[in-house]
Amino acid sequence: MSNLSAFLSQNALQDENIRYVASKRFVEPVIDGETGEQKIDKEGRPVTKPIEWEICCITSEEDEAIRKSCTRKVPIPGKRNQFTQETDYNKYLGKLAARCTVYPNLNDAELQNSYGVMGNDALLKKMLKPGEYADYLAKIQEVNGFEMTMEEMVDEAKN
């Protein structure tokens, strides 16, 4: 028989936040360690590097709450007073990504105002190009332990 103490909450390994470059369009200066000034390349241009975003993992309870908020009852065609549940996976993934983004702070009013949006998930979609957004969603799912992306699961369920 195995030792159950390994499963106790205090003995479980804690998830660490992940750093990820979501876009190469958001940059910060590269500072010279000796002079404390921004580095300049051979052509005289300031040297920059992409800013790393910070992503956290959420609990299954939080994930369930997000999923429920994106699920609605829809009537079954031809069946009176019968309904089925339908989850809007695009909405779910947007909310999941917004919740898991630690940095930048997507809830910051100044940041939202600068893009002319309200809401952290709307801001995320406005900040990233479509390909960057798709890659970011895949990374969010990976960080949260999904073996396949939601899109792959939906495609597999259809077949």
N, C-alpha and C positions, 0 to 999 in steps of 0.2 A: 504494500500500500504506500502511496506517495505522501509526502509531507504537505498538508494543506496550508501551512504557514506561508508558503511562497505566493499564495493567492490573496493574502491579506492586503488590504488597501495600502498600508504603510510600506509594504515590501514590493509593490508594483513599480516598475521603472516609469519615471515621468517623461512625458513627451516634451521635447525641446522645440522651440520655435525654429522655423526654417527660414533662411534668407534666400531670396529668389529675385532675379532681374526680370521684371514683368515687361519692361520696355526700355529700349536703348535711347529713347527720346528724353528721358528725365535723367539729367546728369548733375554731377557735383565736381568741383575743382579737385585736382590732385595736388596735394600740398607737399612741398619739399621738406623732408624731415630735418634737415640741417638749418635751412634759412627760415622755415615757417611760411614761406611765400608759395604762391601757386606756380607749379612747373610750367615751363614754356617749351614747346617742341622746336625742332630745327628751323621750321618756317616762321617762327615767332608767334604761333598761335597758342592760346592757353590749353593745357592738357586737362581733359575731363575724363570721368569714368561714370558708367551707368549706376544709378542709385539702386541698392538692393531693397526690396520690399520685405516685410516680415510677415510670415504666415504662421498661424497656430492651428492646432488640432482641437476639435470640439468633442463634447461627450455625445453618446448615443441619444441621451435625453434631449439635448439641444438640437441635434439633427432631426429627431422625431418632431419636435415642435416646429421647426422650419418647414419640414415636409408637410405637416398638417396644415400650416398656414397657406400652403400652395395647392391644397387639394380641395375640390368642391364636388358636390353631388350634381349629377346631370341626369336628366330623364332618359330612360331607355326608349328609343323610338318604337312605337307600336305596342308598348307595354304600359298600360295605364297605372299610374301611381307607383311605378317601379323606377328606382334610381340606381346608378352605379357611381363609383368614385373615380374622379379623373384628376391626375396630378399634372400641373403645368411644370414640366421639368426645366424649361428655360428660366422660369421665375424662381424655382427651387435652387438651381445652380447659382443664379445671380445673388440670391439672399445668402446662400451658403458661403460663397466667395466673399461677400461683403462682411459677413460675421467673422470669418477666419482671417481677414486682413487686419493685422495689428498696426503695421506702418506701411504706408501713410495712414493717418487717422481719417478714414472716410466719413466720419461723423462731424468733422470740423466744418462749421458754418462758412468760414471764409473760403475754404477750398471748394465747397459746394457752390457758393455764390460765384466764384471765379469761372466756373463752368456753366453757370446758369441752370443748375438742377437742384432738386430737393430729394434727399434720400441717399443712403450710402450705396445701394445697388445701382441706382441711376448714375451716380457719380462714376462708379467703376466702369460702366459701359461707355461713358462719355470720355474718360481718360485714355482708354486703351483702344487701339485699332482692332478690327475684327479678328485678325489672326493672333494678335497678342492676347486678346480676351479669351479666345478658344484655348490657347496654350495655358493661360492662367487658370482657367477652370479645370483643365486636366491636372495641373499641379496641385490645386486645392483638393481634388478628389484623391490624388496619390497621398498627400499628407494625411488625409483622414482615413486612410487604409482601404480605399476601394481598389480592388484588383483591376476592375474594368471601369471605364468611364460610364456615366449615366447613358450617354449616347450609344455606346457599345451594348449595354444591357438592354436598352429599348430595341435596338436592331436584332439582338439575339432572341428576344421575346417574340418579335414579329415572325421569325423564321420557324 
